[in-house]
């Protein structure tokens, strides 16, 4: 158990939806909400940004190649259905809104480009 010595109560402003996500995540981590918030904010990034960028780039390249392959074999509708399902999931979970690049959310959605 963590000592509360030197700690003071603080206030956090969040929407109901944000607070629900925070409390769910804290519960899943087995932590009190306040400790979870402090831990998440202060913990170091697990991967250097260049590693994350490279991994995302390679994932997007593979995704592009798979889309092209499916469309060339006449299974483009399966690709569209999968993209729509993923977009719905990401939007429902609020993931797209947390991206730091303002234009990134639109690039992650199925836009019909390059088809």
C-alpha positions in Angstrom: 0.0 0.0 0.0 1.3 3.5 -0.9 1.8 6.0 1.9 -0.3 9.2 1.6 2.4 11.2 3.4 3.0 14.5 1.5 0.0 13.9 -0.7 -2.9 16.3 -1.0 -6.3 16.0 -2.6 -6.5 17.6 -6.1 -9.4 18.2 -8.5 -9.6 16.8 -12.0 -12.1 18.0 -14.6 -13.4 15.3 -17.0 -16.6 14.7 -19.0 -18.8 11.8 -17.8 -17.6 9.7 -20.8 -13.9 10.5 -20.0 -14.4 9.7 -16.3 -16.1 6.4 -17.1 -13.2 5.4 -19.3 -10.7 6.4 -16.6 -12.6 4.4 -13.8 -12.8 1.4 -16.1 -9.1 1.5 -16.9 -8.2 2.0 -13.2 -10.4 -0.9 -12.2 -8.8 -3.1 -14.9 -5.4 -2.1 -13.6 -6.5 -2.9 -10.0 -5.7 0.6 -8.9 -7.6 3.5 -7.2 -8.5 6.2 -9.7 -6.2 8.8 -8.2 -3.2 6.5 -8.2 -4.0 5.3 -11.7 -4.1 8.9 -13.0 -0.8 9.8 -11.3 0.9 6.6 -12.5 -0.2 7.0 -16.1 0.8 10.6 -16.3 4.2 10.1 -14.7 5.2 6.8 -16.1 7.8 7.0 -18.9 6.9 6.2 -22.5 7.5 2.5 -23.0 8.9 2.9 -26.5 11.0 5.6 -28.1 8.9 7.7 -30.6 11.0 6.6 -33.6 10.2 2.9 -32.8 6.5 3.7 -32.6 6.6 5.7 -35.9 8.4 2.9 -37.7 6.0 0.2 -36.4 3.0 2.3 -37.4 4.5 3.0 -40.8 5.2 -0.7 -41.5 1.7 -1.6 -40.3 0.2 1.0 -42.7 2.4 -0.4 -45.6 1.1 -3.9 -44.9 -2.4 -2.7 -44.7 -2.1 -0.9 -48.0 -0.7 -4.0 -49.7 -3.5 -6.2 -48.2 -6.2 -3.7 -49.4 -4.7 -3.7 -52.9 -4.5 -7.6 -52.9 -8.2 -7.9 -51.8 -9.4 -5.4 -54.4 -7.4 -7.1 -57.2 -9.0 -10.4 -56.3 -12.5 -8.9 -56.2 -12.9 -8.9 -52.5 -12.8 -5.2 -52.0 -16.2 -5.2 -50.2 -14.7 -7.3 -47.5 -12.0 -4.7 -47.0 -14.6 -1.9 -46.8 -16.6 -3.9 -44.3 -13.6 -4.4 -42.1 -12.6 -0.8 -42.3 -16.1 0.4 -41.3 -16.1 -2.1 -38.4 -12.7 -0.9 -37.1 -13.8 2.8 -37.5 -16.9 2.2 -35.5 -14.9 0.5 -32.8 -12.3 3.3 -32.6 -14.9 6.0 -32.5 -16.9 4.1 -29.8 -13.8 3.8 -27.7 -12.8 7.4 -28.3 -9.4 6.4 -29.7 -9.5 8.7 -32.8 -10.1 11.7 -30.6 -6.9 11.1 -28.6 -4.5 11.2 -31.6 -2.2 14.2 -31.3 -2.0 15.0 -35.0 -5.2 17.0 -35.8 -5.4 15.5 -39.3 -4.6 11.9 -38.2 -8.1 10.9 -37.3 -9.3 11.5 -40.9 -6.3 9.6 -42.3 -7.2 6.6 -40.1 -10.7 6.5 -41.5 -11.6 4.7 -44.7 -11.7 7.7 -47.1 -12.0 6.0 -50.5 -8.6 7.4 -51.6 -6.3 5.2 -53.7 -9.0 2.7 -54.6 
